[in-house]
């Protein structure tokens, strides 16, 4: 059980790191509110990504 949670958290972290890297490219153009929204979207999509990669979305 703990292993699955760690794998899911790792996949989410990898996705969010990639998302943050892309966001850093356009970050200076974003306002504070937009960065908060982008952070939420990153976590939300990262969680969905891990969920489907691990096959729980079927």
N, CA, C and O atoms as a GROMACS GRO file, in nm:
protein
  232
    1UNK      N    1   0.083  -0.119   0.000
    1UNK     CA    2   0.000   0.000   0.000
    1UNK      C    3   0.088   0.126   0.000
    1UNK      O    4   0.064   0.219  -0.077
    2UNK      N    5   0.188   0.128   0.087
    2UNK     CA    6   0.277   0.243   0.094
    2UNK      C    7   0.356   0.258  -0.035
    2UNK      O    8   0.382   0.369  -0.080
    3UNK      N    9   0.395   0.145  -0.096
    3UNK     CA   10   0.469   0.149  -0.221
    3UNK      C   11   0.390   0.215  -0.332
    3UNK      O   12   0.444   0.295  -0.408
    4UNK      N   13   0.261   0.183  -0.342
    4UNK     CA   14   0.176   0.244  -0.445
    4UNK      C   15   0.162   0.394  -0.421
    4UNK      O   16   0.162   0.472  -0.516
    5UNK      N   17   0.150   0.432  -0.294
    5UNK     CA   18   0.139   0.574  -0.262
    5UNK      C   19   0.267   0.648  -0.300
    5UNK      O   20   0.261   0.760  -0.352
    6UNK      N   21   0.382   0.587  -0.275
    6UNK     CA   22   0.509   0.651  -0.309
    6UNK      C   23   0.528   0.662  -0.460
    6UNK      O   24   0.580   0.762  -0.509
    7UNK      N   25   0.486   0.560  -0.533
    7UNK     CA   26   0.495   0.565  -0.679
    7UNK      C   27   0.404   0.674  -0.733
    7UNK      O   28   0.444   0.751  -0.820
    8UNK      N   29   0.283   0.680  -0.682
    8UNK     CA   30   0.189   0.783  -0.726
    8UNK      C   31   0.242   0.922  -0.694
    8UNK      O   32   0.234   1.013  -0.777
    9UNK      N   33   0.295   0.940  -0.574
    9UNK     CA   34   0.350   1.070  -0.536
    9UNK      C   35   0.471   1.105  -0.623
    9UNK      O   36   0.488   1.222  -0.659
   10UNK      N   37   0.552   1.007  -0.656
   10UNK     CA   38   0.669   1.032  -0.740
   10UNK      C   39   0.628   1.074  -0.881
   10UNK      O   40   0.684   1.167  -0.938
   11UNK      N   41   0.529   1.005  -0.938
   11UNK     CA   42   0.480   1.041  -1.071
   11UNK      C   43   0.421   1.181  -1.070
   11UNK      O   44   0.444   1.259  -1.163
   12UNK      N   45   0.346   1.213  -0.966
   12UNK     CA   46   0.289   1.348  -0.955
   12UNK      C   47   0.401   1.451  -0.945
   12UNK      O   48   0.394   1.556  -1.008
   13UNK      N   49   0.503   1.421  -0.865
   13UNK     CA   50   0.615   1.513  -0.851
   13UNK      C   51   0.690   1.535  -0.981
   13UNK      O   52   0.727   1.648  -1.013
   14UNK      N   53   0.712   1.428  -1.057
   14UNK     CA   54   0.780   1.441  -1.186
   14UNK      C   55   0.698   1.526  -1.282
   14UNK      O   56   0.751   1.613  -1.350
   15UNK      N   57   0.567   1.501  -1.286
   15UNK     CA   58   0.480   1.580  -1.373
   15UNK      C   59   0.484   1.728  -1.332
   15UNK      O   60   0.498   1.816  -1.417
   16UNK      N   61   0.472   1.754  -1.202
   16UNK     CA   62   0.471   1.892  -1.154
   16UNK      C   63   0.604   1.961  -1.178
   16UNK      O   64   0.607   2.081  -1.207
   17UNK      N   65   0.714   1.888  -1.168
   17UNK     CA   66   0.845   1.946  -1.196
   17UNK      C   67   0.855   1.988  -1.342
   17UNK      O   68   0.906   2.096  -1.372
   18UNK      N   69   0.807   1.904  -1.432
   18UNK     CA   70   0.805   1.940  -1.574
   18UNK      C   71   0.715   2.059  -1.600
   18UNK      O   72   0.749   2.148  -1.679
   19UNK      N   73   0.600   2.061  -1.535
   19UNK     CA   74   0.506   2.172  -1.550
   19UNK      C   75   0.570   2.301  -1.499
   19UNK      O   76   0.558   2.406  -1.562
   20UNK      N   77   0.638   2.294  -1.384
   20UNK     CA   78   0.703   2.411  -1.327
   20UNK      C   79   0.816   2.460  -1.416
   20UNK      O   80   0.838   2.581  -1.429
   21UNK      N   81   0.888   2.367  -1.478
   21UNK     CA   82   0.996   2.406  -1.570
   21UNK      C   83   0.938   2.486  -1.687
   21UNK      O   84   0.993   2.590  -1.725
   22UNK      N   85   0.827   2.438  -1.742
   22UNK     CA   86   0.762   2.512  -1.851
   22UNK      C   87   0.707   2.646  -1.804
   22UNK      O   88   0.716   2.746  -1.875
   23UNK      N   89   0.652   2.648  -1.684
   23UNK     CA   90   0.597   2.771  -1.629
   23UNK      C   91   0.707   2.874  -1.603
   23UNK      O   92   0.684   2.994  -1.615
   24UNK      N   93   0.824   2.828  -1.567
   24UNK     CA   94   0.936   2.919  -1.542
   24UNK      C   95   0.975   2.995  -1.668
   24UNK      O   96   1.029   3.105  -1.661
   25UNK      N   97   0.948   2.935  -1.782
   25UNK     CA   98   0.980   3.001  -1.909
   25UNK      C   99   0.892   3.123  -1.933
   25UNK      O  100   0.936   3.221  -1.992
   26UNK      N  101   0.767   3.118  -1.888
   26UNK     CA  102   0.673   3.229  -1.908
   26UNK      C  103   0.640   3.299  -1.777
   26UNK      O  104   0.560   3.393  -1.775
   27UNK      N  105   0.699   3.255  -1.668
   27UNK     CA  106   0.669   3.307  -1.534
   27UNK      C  107   0.677   3.458  -1.519
   27UNK      O  108   0.588   3.516  -1.457
   28UNK      N  109   0.779   3.522  -1.574
   28UNK     CA  110   0.787   3.668  -1.556
   28UNK      C  111   0.668   3.743  -1.615
   28UNK      O  112   0.642   3.857  -1.577
   29UNK      N  113   0.597   3.681  -1.706
   29UNK     CA  114   0.482   3.747  -1.767
   29UNK      C  115   0.353   3.725  -1.689
   29UNK      O  116   0.251   3.785  -1.721
   30UNK      N  117   0.356   3.639  -1.586
   30UNK     CA  118   0.235   3.604  -1.513
   30UNK      C  119   0.221   3.687  -1.385
   30UNK      O  120   0.319   3.722  -1.320
   31UNK      N  121   0.096   3.717  -1.351
   31UNK     CA  122   0.066   3.784  -1.225
   31UNK      C  123   0.059   3.680  -1.114
   31UNK      O  124   0.057   3.560  -1.141
   32UNK      N  125   0.056   3.726  -0.990
   32UNK     CA  126   0.053   3.634  -0.875
   32UNK      C  127  -0.066   3.539  -0.880
   32UNK      O  128  -0.051   3.420  -0.855
   33UNK      N  129  -0.184   3.591  -0.911
   33UNK     CA  130  -0.303   3.507  -0.918
   33UNK      C  131  -0.293   3.400  -1.025
   33UNK      O  132  -0.338   3.287  -1.005
   34UNK      N  133  -0.233   3.435  -1.138
   34UNK     CA  134  -0.215   3.338  -1.246
   34UNK      C  135  -0.118   3.228  -1.205
   34UNK      O  136  -0.136   3.113  -1.245
   35UNK      N  137  -0.017   3.261  -1.128
   35UNK     CA  138   0.078   3.161  -1.081
   35UNK      C  139   0.010   3.065  -0.984
   35UNK      O  140   0.035   2.945  -0.987
   36UNK      N  141  -0.076   3.118  -0.897
   36UNK     CA  142  -0.152   3.032  -0.805
   36UNK      C  143  -0.242   2.937  -0.882
   36UNK      O  144  -0.251   2.819  -0.848
   37UNK      N  145  -0.309   2.987  -0.984
   37UNK     CA  146  -0.396   2.902  -1.066
   37UNK      C  147  -0.313   2.795  -1.137
   37UNK      O  148  -0.353   2.679  -1.143
   38UNK      N  149  -0.199   2.835  -1.192
   38UNK     CA  150  -0.111   2.740  -1.260
   38UNK      C  151  -0.060   2.633  -1.164
   38UNK      O  152  -0.046   2.517  -1.203
   39UNK      N  153  -0.033   2.670  -1.041
   39UNK     CA  154   0.012   2.572  -0.941
   39UNK      C  155  -0.097   2.471  -0.912
   39UNK      O  156  -0.071   2.351  -0.901
   40UNK      N  157  -0.220   2.519  -0.898
   40UNK     CA  158  -0.333   2.428  -0.876
   40UNK      C  159  -0.350   2.333  -0.994
   40UNK      O  160  -0.367   2.213  -0.976
   41UNK      N  161  -0.345   2.388  -1.114
   41UNK     CA  162  -0.360   2.306  -1.235
   41UNK      C  163  -0.250   2.201  -1.242
   41UNK      O  164  -0.275   2.087  -1.280
   42UNK      N  165  -0.128   2.239  -1.206
   42UNK     CA  166  -0.016   2.145  -1.206
   42UNK      C  167  -0.041   2.028  -1.112
   42UNK      O  168  -0.025   1.912  -1.151
   43UNK      N  169  -0.081   2.056  -0.990
   43UNK     CA  170  -0.110   1.950  -0.894
   43UNK      C  171  -0.227   1.863  -0.936
   43UNK      O  172  -0.222   1.741  -0.924
   44UNK      N  173  -0.332   1.927  -0.986
   44UNK     CA  174  -0.451   1.855  -1.030
   44UNK      C  175  -0.419   1.761  -1.146
   44UNK      O  176  -0.453   1.643  -1.143
   45UNK      N  177  -0.352   1.814  -1.249
   45UNK     CA  178  -0.318   1.732  -1.365
   45UNK      C  179  -0.213   1.627  -1.331
   45UNK      O  180  -0.216   1.517  -1.385
   46UNK      N  181  -0.120   1.661  -1.241
   46UNK     CA  182  -0.019   1.563  -1.199
   46UNK      C  183  -0.083   1.446  -1.128
   46UNK      O  184  -0.043   1.331  -1.149
   47UNK      N  185  -0.181   1.474  -1.046
   47UNK     CA  186  -0.252   1.367  -0.976
   47UNK      C  187  -0.328   1.279  -1.074
   47UNK      O  188  -0.325   1.157  -1.064
   48UNK      N  189  -0.397   1.341  -1.170
   48UNK     CA  190  -0.468   1.263  -1.272
   48UNK      C  191  -0.372   1.180  -1.355
   48UNK      O  192  -0.399   1.064  -1.387
   49UNK      N  193  -0.258   1.239  -1.391
   49UNK     CA  194  -0.156   1.169  -1.469
   49UNK      C  195  -0.111   1.043  -1.395
   49UNK      O  196  -0.107   0.935  -1.454
   50UNK      N  197  -0.077   1.056  -1.268
   50UNK     CA  198  -0.034   0.940  -1.189
   50UNK      C  199  -0.145   0.837  -1.178
   50UNK      O  200  -0.120   0.717  -1.186
   51UNK      N  201  -0.266   0.884  -1.160
   51UNK     CA  202  -0.382   0.794  -1.146
   51UNK      C  203  -0.398   0.706  -1.272
   51UNK      O  204  -0.417   0.585  -1.262
   52UNK      N  205  -0.390   0.770  -1.389
   52UNK     CA  206  -0.410   0.695  -1.513
   52UNK      C  207  -0.287   0.612  -1.552
   52UNK      O  208  -0.303   0.503  -1.609
   53UNK      N  209  -0.167   0.661  -1.523
   53UNK     CA  210  -0.048   0.582  -1.553
   53UNK      C  211  -0.046   0.454  -1.473
   53UNK      O  212  -0.002   0.349  -1.522
   54UNK      N  213  -0.092   0.460  -1.350
   54UNK     CA  214  -0.094   0.342  -1.266
   54UNK      C  215  -0.214   0.252  -1.294
   54UNK      O  216  -0.230   0.148  -1.230
   55UNK      N  217  -0.300   0.292  -1.389
   55UNK     CA  218  -0.410   0.206  -1.432
   55UNK      C  219  -0.532   0.207  -1.344
   55UNK      O  220  -0.615   0.117  -1.354
   56UNK      N  221  -0.545   0.306  -1.258
   56UNK     CA  222  -0.661   0.311  -1.170
   56UNK      C  223  -0.776   0.388  -1.233
   56UNK      O  224  -0.884   0.397  -1.174
   57UNK      N  225  -0.755   0.443  -1.350
   57UNK     CA  226  -0.859   0.522  -1.415
   57UNK      C  227  -0.943   0.443  -1.512
   57UNK      O  228  -1.017   0.502  -1.591
   58UNK      N  229  -0.933   0.314  -1.509
   58UNK     CA  230  -1.007   0.231  -1.604
   58UNK      C  231  -1.141   0.193  -1.549
   58UNK      O  232  -1.218   0.123  -1.616
   0.00000   0.00000   0.00000
